[in-house]
């Protein structure tokens, strides 16, 4: 069987990534909420005419929260697959993964406050 070209492999990889993002948004309630918040914050960015630097920070914060939430979901699904029964070690791993989401969410909320609080007040 001939080896596929680099370009074909990259195109397939992008397709798998889009499929994964779609599955994540379609199946996970927490991501749905975070995507809604991201949309609201994007609309707020246009409304308040935030600067380019503020856009960069906002986009980075949104991407970081969504990306870490996706990884958290993957850790949870993999943990449940590997050990379907309750296990304290698996619970520890899941808690750490959820904690990572919380940390980036807090940082993102602070970024949002730094950007929008002066504009609102």
MARGU-690233 format. One record per residue (C-alpha): residue number from 1; residue in three letters; chain; x, y, z. Coordinates in steps of 0.2 Angstrom, whole numbers, plus 5000, padded with zeros to 4 digits. Example, Ala and Ser with C-alpha at 12.3 -4.5 7.8 and 13.67 -1.06 7.14 Angstrom:
<site num="1" residuo="Ala" cadena="A" east="5062" north="4978" up="5039"/>
<site num="2" residuo="Ser" cadena="A" east="5068" north="4995" up="5036"/>
END
This chain:
<site num="1" residuo="Unk" cadena="A" east="5000" north="5000" up="5000"/>
<site num="2" residuo="Unk" cadena="A" east="5008" north="5017" up="4995"/>
<site num="3" residuo="Unk" cadena="A" east="5011" north="5029" up="5009"/>
<site num="4" residuo="Unk" cadena="A" east="5000" north="5045" up="5009"/>
<site num="5" residuo="Unk" cadena="A" east="5008" north="5061" up="5006"/>
<site num="6" residuo="Unk" cadena="A" east="5012" north="5074" up="5020"/>
<site num="7" residuo="Unk" cadena="A" east="4998" north="5085" up="5013"/>
<site num="8" residuo="Unk" cadena="A" east="4985" north="5072" up="5013"/>
<site num="9" residuo="Unk" cadena="A" east="4990" north="5067" up="5031"/>
<site num="10" residuo="Unk" cadena="A" east="4988" north="5085" up="5036"/>
<site num="11" residuo="Unk" cadena="A" east="4971" north="5087" up="5028"/>
<site num="12" residuo="Unk" cadena="A" east="4965" north="5071" up="5037"/>
<site num="13" residuo="Unk" cadena="A" east="4972" north="5077" up="5053"/>
<site num="14" residuo="Unk" cadena="A" east="4963" north="5094" up="5052"/>
<site num="15" residuo="Unk" cadena="A" east="4947" north="5084" up="5048"/>
<site num="16" residuo="Unk" cadena="A" east="4949" north="5073" up="5063"/>
<site num="17" residuo="Unk" cadena="A" east="4952" north="5089" up="5074"/>
<site num="18" residuo="Unk" cadena="A" east="4936" north="5097" up="5067"/>
<site num="19" residuo="Unk" cadena="A" east="4926" north="5081" up="5071"/>
<site num="20" residuo="Unk" cadena="A" east="4933" north="5081" up="5088"/>
<site num="21" residuo="Unk" cadena="A" east="4929" north="5099" up="5091"/>
<site num="22" residuo="Unk" cadena="A" east="4911" north="5096" up="5084"/>
<site num="23" residuo="Unk" cadena="A" east="4909" north="5081" up="5096"/>
<site num="24" residuo="Unk" cadena="A" east="4915" north="5091" up="5111"/>
<site num="25" residuo="Unk" cadena="A" east="4903" north="5105" up="5108"/>
<site num="26" residuo="Unk" cadena="A" east="4889" north="5093" up="5104"/>
<site num="27" residuo="Unk" cadena="A" east="4890" north="5082" up="5118"/>
<site num="28" residuo="Unk" cadena="A" east="4898" north="5092" up="5133"/>
<site num="29" residuo="Unk" cadena="A" east="4887" north="5104" up="5143"/>
<site num="30" residuo="Unk" cadena="A" east="4901" north="5113" up="5151"/>
<site num="31" residuo="Unk" cadena="A" east="4909" north="5117" up="5133"/>
<site num="32" residuo="Unk" cadena="A" east="4891" north="5123" up="5127"/>
<site num="33" residuo="Unk" cadena="A" east="4891" north="5135" up="5142"/>
<site num="34" residuo="Unk" cadena="A" east="4909" north="5141" up="5138"/>
<site num="35" residuo="Unk" cadena="A" east="4906" north="5143" up="5120"/>
<site num="36" residuo="Unk" cadena="A" east="4890" north="5153" up="5124"/>
<site num="37" residuo="Unk" cadena="A" east="4901" north="5164" up="5135"/>
<site num="38" residuo="Unk" cadena="A" east="4914" north="5166" up="5122"/>
<site num="39" residuo="Unk" cadena="A" east="4901" north="5172" up="5109"/>
<site num="40" residuo="Unk" cadena="A" east="4894" north="5185" up="5122"/>
<site num="41" residuo="Unk" cadena="A" east="4912" north="5191" up="5125"/>
<site num="42" residuo="Unk" cadena="A" east="4915" north="5192" up="5107"/>
<site num="43" residuo="Unk" cadena="A" east="4900" north="5203" up="5105"/>
<site num="44" residuo="Unk" cadena="A" east="4905" north="5213" up="5119"/>
<site num="45" residuo="Unk" cadena="A" east="4922" north="5216" up="5111"/>
<site num="46" residuo="Unk" cadena="A" east="4914" north="5223" up="5096"/>
<site num="47" residuo="Unk" cadena="A" east="4902" north="5233" up="5106"/>
<site num="48" residuo="Unk" cadena="A" east="4915" north="5241" up="5117"/>
<site num="49" residuo="Unk" cadena="A" east="4927" north="5242" up="5103"/>
<site num="50" residuo="Unk" cadena="A" east="4942" north="5234" up="5112"/>
<site num="51" residuo="Unk" cadena="A" east="4960" north="5237" up="5106"/>
<site num="52" residuo="Unk" cadena="A" east="4970" north="5224" up="5096"/>
<site num="53" residuo="Unk" cadena="A" east="4980" north="5219" up="5112"/>
<site num="54" residuo="Unk" cadena="A" east="4963" north="5217" up="5121"/>
<site num="55" residuo="Unk" cadena="A" east="4957" north="5206" up="5107"/>
<site num="56" residuo="Unk" cadena="A" east="4973" north="5196" up="5107"/>
<site num="57" residuo="Unk" cadena="A" east="4971" north="5193" up="5126"/>
<site num="58" residuo="Unk" cadena="A" east="4953" north="5189" up="5125"/>
<site num="59" residuo="Unk" cadena="A" east="4955" north="5177" up="5110"/>
<site num="60" residuo="Unk" cadena="A" east="4969" north="5168" up="5120"/>
<site num="61" residuo="Unk" cadena="A" east="4959" north="5167" up="5135"/>
<site num="62" residuo="Unk" cadena="A" east="4944" north="5160" up="5126"/>
<site num="63" residuo="Unk" cadena="A" east="4955" north="5147" up="5117"/>
<site num="64" residuo="Unk" cadena="A" east="4964" north="5142" up="5133"/>
<site num="65" residuo="Unk" cadena="A" east="4948" north="5139" up="5142"/>
<site num="66" residuo="Unk" cadena="A" east="4940" north="5129" up="5128"/>
<site num="67" residuo="Unk" cadena="A" east="4956" north="5119" up="5125"/>
<site num="68" residuo="Unk" cadena="A" east="4959" north="5115" up="5143"/>
<site num="69" residuo="Unk" cadena="A" east="4941" north="5110" up="5145"/>
<site num="70" residuo="Unk" cadena="A" east="4943" north="5099" up="5129"/>
<site num="71" residuo="Unk" cadena="A" east="4958" north="5090" up="5137"/>
<site num="72" residuo="Unk" cadena="A" east="4949" north="5088" up="5154"/>
<site num="73" residuo="Unk" cadena="A" east="4935" north="5080" up="5144"/>
<site num="74" residuo="Unk" cadena="A" east="4947" north="5068" up="5136"/>
<site num="75" residuo="Unk" cadena="A" east="4955" north="5064" up="5153"/>
<site num="76" residuo="Unk" cadena="A" east="4938" north="5060" up="5160"/>
<site num="77" residuo="Unk" cadena="A" east="4933" north="5049" up="5146"/>
<site num="78" residuo="Unk" cadena="A" east="4949" north="5040" up="5145"/>
<site num="79" residuo="Unk" cadena="A" east="4949" north="5037" up="5164"/>
<site num="80" residuo="Unk" cadena="A" east="4931" north="5031" up="5163"/>
<site num="81" residuo="Unk" cadena="A" east="4936" north="5019" up="5149"/>
<site num="82" residuo="Unk" cadena="A" east="4951" north="5012" up="5158"/>
<site num="83" residuo="Unk" cadena="A" east="4943" north="5011" up="5175"/>
<site num="84" residuo="Unk" cadena="A" east="4924" north="5011" up="5174"/>
<site num="85" residuo="Unk" cadena="A" east="4923" north="5007" up="5193"/>
<site num="86" residuo="Unk" cadena="A" east="4926" north="5020" up="5207"/>
<site num="87" residuo="Unk" cadena="A" east="4944" north="5022" up="5210"/>
<site num="88" residuo="Unk" cadena="A" east="4953" north="5035" up="5221"/>
<site num="89" residuo="Unk" cadena="A" east="4968" north="5036" up="5210"/>
<site num="90" residuo="Unk" cadena="A" east="4957" north="5040" up="5195"/>
<site num="91" residuo="Unk" cadena="A" east="4947" north="5052" up="5205"/>
<site num="92" residuo="Unk" cadena="A" east="4963" north="5061" up="5209"/>
<site num="93" residuo="Unk" cadena="A" east="4968" north="5062" up="5191"/>
<site num="94" residuo="Unk" cadena="A" east="4950" north="5069" up="5186"/>
<site num="95" residuo="Unk" cadena="A" east="4951" north="5082" up="5200"/>
<site num="96" residuo="Unk" cadena="A" east="4968" north="5088" up="5195"/>
<site num="97" residuo="Unk" cadena="A" east="4961" north="5089" up="5177"/>
<site num="98" residuo="Unk" cadena="A" east="4946" north="5099" up="5183"/>
<site num="99" residuo="Unk" cadena="A" east="4957" north="5110" up="5193"/>
<site num="100" residuo="Unk" cadena="A" east="4967" north="5115" up="5178"/>
<site num="101" residuo="Unk" cadena="A" east="4950" north="5120" up="5170"/>
<site num="102" residuo="Unk" cadena="A" east="4946" north="5130" up="5185"/>
<site num="103" residuo="Unk" cadena="A" east="4963" north="5139" up="5185"/>
<site num="104" residuo="Unk" cadena="A" east="4962" north="5145" up="5167"/>
<site num="105" residuo="Unk" cadena="A" east="4944" north="5150" up="5169"/>
<site num="106" residuo="Unk" cadena="A" east="4948" north="5161" up="5184"/>
<site num="107" residuo="Unk" cadena="A" east="4963" north="5169" up="5174"/>
<site num="108" residuo="Unk" cadena="A" east="4951" north="5172" up="5159"/>
<site num="109" residuo="Unk" cadena="A" east="4938" north="5180" up="5170"/>
<site num="110" residuo="Unk" cadena="A" east="4952" north="5191" up="5177"/>
<site num="111" residuo="Unk" cadena="A" east="4957" north="5196" up="5160"/>
<site num="112" residuo="Unk" cadena="A" east="4939" north="5199" up="5156"/>
<site num="113" residuo="Unk" cadena="A" east="4937" north="5211" up="5171"/>
<site num="114" residuo="Unk" cadena="A" east="4953" north="5220" up="5167"/>
<site num="115" residuo="Unk" cadena="A" east="4947" north="5223" up="5149"/>
<site num="116" residuo="Unk" cadena="A" east="4928" north="5227" up="5152"/>
<site num="117" residuo="Unk" cadena="A" east="4927" north="5234" up="5170"/>
<site num="118" residuo="Unk" cadena="A" east="4935" north="5251" up="5165"/>
<site num="119" residuo="Unk" cadena="A" east="4923" north="5252" up="5150"/>
<site num="120" residuo="Unk" cadena="A" east="4908" north="5248" up="5160"/>
<site num="121" residuo="Unk" cadena="A" east="4912" north="5260" up="5174"/>
END
